[in-house]
Amino acid sequence: MAGRDDDANPFAAPESDLEPGNFTPASRKRVEYANFGQRLLAAFVDNVLLRIAGAAIGKVLEAATESMDLDPFVLVGIALTLGVSTGWLYEALQESSEAQATVGKRMMGIIVTDMSGQRLSFGQATGRYFAKLLSLGTCLIGYIIQPFTEQKQALHDIIAKTLVVKA
């Protein structure tokens, strides 16, 4: 982009080989970025699935620790650890798989790629998951910026150097 010095701006979005109407190196298909509504509905579906899994894990944890005399803070720590681990593994394993998407994203027909249209590594998918804490921690502004960025990236996508595109 003329007149823009991205090298001097550490907050500039990473450059991508993918732009609307161009072809991806991996698939030779036109790139169409996922819109805010698709991403929101996918997140809703994934959240419902994770809450169901969390409730099941909670019941198992409750049954397993019922006879133990554990401090309530220990139980909260165990529950938080299991909750974060479940969400992280759910997203990172699926987004780095051949499907390149969680169940919710697959239902919406969208996938997550790196900036070149390739499948994410598990490490990159992990970074994207934990970068969502920043998107949440900014009073959701990290999510709200998505429709206004050139490549329809939320803050965690910019940090992890990922794109969410229509499959």
N, C-alpha and C positions, 0 to 999 in steps of 0.2 A: 504494500500500500504506500503510495507516494507521500512523502513528508512525515513518515512515521519511523521513529528510530527504536525498534523493539529491543535492540541490544542494550540500550540504555535504561529500559524499563524492566525491572525484575518481576513486575506484576503482569506483564503482557501475556496474553494467551499464546500457547505454543503454536507454531506454524503447522499446518496439516497439508498432506498431499491431496486431501479430499475436499472438494468444493462442490456445491450444487451443480449438477449438469456434467461434471467431469466423471471419468471412469476410475474405479478403484483399481490399484495394481493387482489385488488378489482375485477379484471376481469379474472385472470388466463390466460391471453393472453401474447404472447411474446411482449416485448417492442422494438419498433423501433423509434428512435428519428427522429424528423422532420429535413430535411436538409435545408441549407441556401436558396436554390432556392424556396422551398415550402413556407418558411416563408416570403421571399421577395415578391413573387407573392400575398400571402395572405394580406400582408401589403399594397401592391399597390391597390388591390380591395377595402380594407377597406378605404384607403385614398380617392379613387374616390367617394365612397358612402358618406363619411364625407364631402367632398367638395360640393357634390350636396345638402346635408342637410344644410350645411353652407350657400350656396347661397340662398336657400329657406328661411332660418332663417334671413339672411341679408335683403332680400326683405320685409319680414314681419316687421322687425325692422325699416327699412327705411320708410315704410308706416305708422307705428305706431308713429314715431317721426317726421314725416314731418312737422306737424303744430307746433311742440314745438320748442322753441328757446334754444336748448341745446348747451352747450360748446362742441367743437369737441373732447376734451379730455374725456369728459363724455361718448360720443358715442363710442370712441375707448375702453374705460374701459368696457362698456356694451358688445361690440362686443367680446372683449377678454374673458370676463367672460363666455359668452354664448358659445364661441368656445371651451374653455377648458372643460366646463361642458358637452358639447355635446360629445366630444371625450372620456372623462372619463366615462360617463354613458354608451355610446355605447360599450366600451370595458369591463368595469367592470361588467355590468349587464349580458352581453352575456357569458363572460368567467366564471362567477360564476353560470350560469344557468345550467340546465341539459344538454344542448348542449355542454358546456365547450369550446365554440369557437365563434368567431365573424363570420360574413357572409363569409369573405375572407378565414378564416381558415377552415370553413366547406366545402367551394368549393375545397380546397386543401386536404381535408381529414385528417386534423390534429386537435388536441385538446390540451388544457392547463390543466395540473394537478399539484397537490402538489408533494412533493418528494416521497410520498407513492402511487401515482397513483390515489388519491382521487380528487374529485371536489374541486375547490377553494372556499373559503368563499368570500363574497363581499369585506371584508376588505383586504384580501390577493390580490384579483384582483385589488383593488384600489391601493395598494402599488406597485404592478407590473406596473400599468399604470404610476404612477408618478416616478417610478425608471427609466422609459424610458427617462426621462429628463437627467439623468446621462449618459445613453447610447448615447444620442444625443450630450450632452455637452462635450464629449471626442473626438470630431471630428469624430464621428461614430465608434470609436474603440470599444465601448461597444457592437455594433452590429457585427463588423468585427471579433471579437474573437470567435463568436459562432461556426464556423466549427472546431476550434482548441481546444475546451474544451472537456473533456471526455464524458460529457452527452449532448453535443451540446447546451450548455446554453449561451445566451447572458448575458451581465452584469446585466440587469434588472431581468433576471431569477435567477441569482445567488443571488442577493439582496433579491428578494421576495421568494426565495426557491421554484421555480417552474420549471417544465419541459414542453417542447412542444413535443408531441409524435404523431405518426400516429394513427389515430382512429381505 
